[in-house]
Amino acid sequence: MKITLALMAATLIGNAIYAQGAITGNIPDWSNGSGEVALVMMGPPVLLGTFDEQGRLEIPLPPDFLAQARKEIEEANAAASGGWEASLPILGDRYSCPGGALEVTGGDQPISGFPAMGSFDLLSMEKEERYGYLMAASSRDFAEGMEPYNFKPGYFLEWHFVEEPASVKGSCSSDAYAMNAEELYTATMEYDLDFIKGWNIVKYEILEVFTDREGNSYPMKEKYTALGEMPADVQFIFMPD
């Protein structure tokens, strides 16, 4: 199954297991037939896995993930015109922020994975139909609030692949204005990431939000953590279009 260059994050699947190089799980109350798990960005969908009529999922986690991505990037660059070239993101660039000093080891190596911003797309290539989003998260309330000015405390999961152990530790803070350009708050991002060689579960968490006088909410305290296993309270959440 082709995995392509838009691979920028890491996977997750609520009610899922990582075994034999794949993530498997079930979409609750599924009745839309079989199809594909994908990332839909610019261009054709990036196909990551499949689900059947009962909602049983399988997303491969290949051990040569970055080697595949490099090959696809080389092929894309060879066919590109206008001097534009793609490249894999670097760990030290992926996890960085102003307003603080981070302790980073192994930061000069590529990092990649899925899904971007915690959500997969569910679709049927055969029917040319898209069903909605899939997210492994702490609650439906959190998942549905992952849009501008409606954020809630909670977390989602991603999976990242690195070829060598690495770590990112520390925090960054900066002042931010609410949408009304009048109310000021301090936004903080914490990092507690210890990556092992291969696939890693990464939890992105909103610990605290700032709510302005119009009722808009913003992430005020965020955190990235590398986990050794799926959290016991993770939920597998499907959000239809």
Order of alpha helices (4+ residues) and beta strands (2+ residues): beta-beta-beta-beta-beta-alpha-alpha-beta-beta-beta-beta-alpha-beta-beta-beta-beta-beta-beta
